Amino acid sequence: EFDTTYGPAWHCIVGTSFGSYVTHSIGGFLYFSIDKVYVLLFKTAVEPLDQ
């Protein structure tokens, strides 16, 4: 749904214990927790494939 509303390409990681190192678009990073469940949502640039 994020891709449809905000454009591609969004990635979402949800869990109780994880590590991450991501490269994201400017203004395209969200990290929060609810109780002990953590949510990482980030957007990356999409480049067309050369065919």
Secondary structure, 3 states (H helix, E strand, C coil): CHHHHHCCCEEEEEECCCCCCCCCCCCCEEEEEECCEEEEEEECCCCCCCC
